[in-house]
Amino acid sequence: MVDLNYSIANLQEKLSALLKKYAHLEKENQQLKASMEQQKGVHHQLDLKVKEGQAQLTAAMMNQGAAMDPVQKAKLVKQIEQYIKEIDHSLSNLNP
């Protein structure tokens, strides 16, 4: 009978420890979900800014392109493409 009481007490202790650990993991999970939603919002805002910037840049290039010689125009296009690659890389780092 003593062994049975000891076993039950031991099981209760283990169950209590598991329940505490579960509660802690559940809280951590909720915090991580909230953080992920916040990061999604930031990513979305940055994506909108990039698209807006690209539209403005395209408009500026079209306005400037008529008065620019082909060498300068090609150089500007390469520079803009490099900026876009850097922005895309930054955005991909935000969203693993």
Secondary structure, DSSP 8 states (H G I E B T S, - for coil): -HHHHHHHHHHHHHHHHHHHHHHHHHHHHHHHHHHHHHHHHHHHHHHHHHHHHHHHHHHHHHHHHTTS-HHHHHHHHHHHHHHHHHHHHHHHHH--
